[in-house]
């Protein structure tokens, strides 16, 4: 629900993905040309590298990773759930304004965390 709403509210968001830190898709709202399973696996690997770089350079814990490309951006953010360690990935068009998308994505990840934390434990 949160992923679809986020994508619908921001026309510069081409897709969203919620995945586990170990690379498994939880939920996705992406176009047919994108494989959520592959994206989840790559996101996990990229965040592991970003965390290692952050640790090695003594700048604190990595929270967000942004990839700026010729046709858009990919934003990866940790979801601050106390029960499910996960990542929100946002795929943006080249027209996206990074500050606006980051602000909206932070609100979305907080809402996702609240939903995850409200789920009964298995």
N, C-alpha and C positions, 0 to 999 in steps of 0.2 A: 504494500500500500504506500509506504513512504517513498519508495523508489519511483513508482509511477507518478505520484503527485509531484515530486521534485522535478522530474523530467517534463511534465506538462506545464508547470509553472515557469520554467526557464527554457525559452525556445532555442537558446544557444547550447543546451545540454543534449547531446546526441545519444547518450546512454548512461545507465547507472548499473552498478554491480555491488552486491554485498557478498563477501567471501570470508572464509575462515583464514586465520593467519598461516595455516599450513597448506593453503592453496585449493580449497574446495568451494565451489559455488554454493551459496545459500539462497540467493534470489537475484534476479536480473531483469532489467528493462532495457534491452538493447535491440538494435536492428538485426535482421537475419544474416547480414554479412559478418557479424561478430560472434565468435565462439566464447560464451561465458566461461566454459570450462578451461579453455586455454588462457583467457584473461586472468582468471582466478589463480592459476598456477604461476603465470608470469608476475602477477602482482605480489605474490608471496615471495618470490625470489628477489624482486627489486627492493621490497621493503626490508628483507634480511640484509641486503647489501647497504641500503641507506642507514639502517640501524648500526651496522658495523662501522661505517664511515663516521657517523655521529659520535659513537663511542670513542673511536680512535682519535678523533679531532677534539674531543673534550667539549662539545657544544651541547651536551645534554641528550635527552631521549628524543628520538625522531618521532614526530607526530604526523607530518605531512610530507608528501613527495610530489613534485610537479614536473611533468615532462612537457616542454614547449616544443611543438613540431611545426612544420611548414603549413599544415592544414588544420591545426587545432592544438588542444592541450589534453593531457590526462592528469587528473588530480587523484591522489591516493591518500586516504586519511584513516587513522585508527578510529575505531568506534569505542568510546569509553564505557563499555559495559563491564559490570563486575562479575558477570556470569558467563559471557561468551566473548572470547577474544576474536575480533573480526575487523574487516577493512571495508571502507566505502570507497569505491572507484567511480569517478565521474569522468565521462568522455565528453569533451567540449568541442564545438566548432571554432573556426578561426575568428569568428566575430565575438566570442565570449570575452567578458571583462573579468580577469582573474580575481580581483578583489571582491566583486559582487558574487561570483560563483563560490569562492571560498567561504564567504559569510553565510550564504544560503546552505552550502554543504555542511558547515559546522552545525547549523540548526537542525539539519536533517539527521546528521549522525547522533546528535543528542536525543532526538526523538526515537531513532532506532535503538539506541542504548536503553532508553526507558522501556520500550516494548520488549526487548530481550530480557531485561532484568525482571520484568513482570511475569514472564513465563514460568510456570511451575518447573521445578527441577525434576530431571528424569531419574 
